[in-house]
Amino acid sequence: MNLIIRHVEIMERIDQLIRLQATGSPEDCSARLGISKTKLYRIIGVMKNLNAPIEYDFSIQSYVYVEEVGFKFGFYTKKNEVKKLNPFVG
């Protein structure tokens, strides 16, 4: 599998876990994702470089977003996006 696609899939999964406040400790999270703790730190670093406001909350033992964000990666056709924005089109 393409390395970039794999990293995006991991970022999507991390995003899901963060939204659920269910990443657990870095050790738990990396084990859940099937990656090393070092790779987890690298990917979270990439997410932060992409402006994800991620911090680790020791009280709930999970990574969290410190402000509300959206995350979407991929392509879509403009035609489909217009339909999503205005259900009366098309």
Secondary structure, 3 states (H helix, E strand, C coil): CCHHHHHHHHHHHHHHHHHCCCCCCHHHHHHHHCCCHHHHHHHHHHHHHCCCCEEEECCCCEEEECCCCCCCCCCCCHHHHHHHHCCCCC
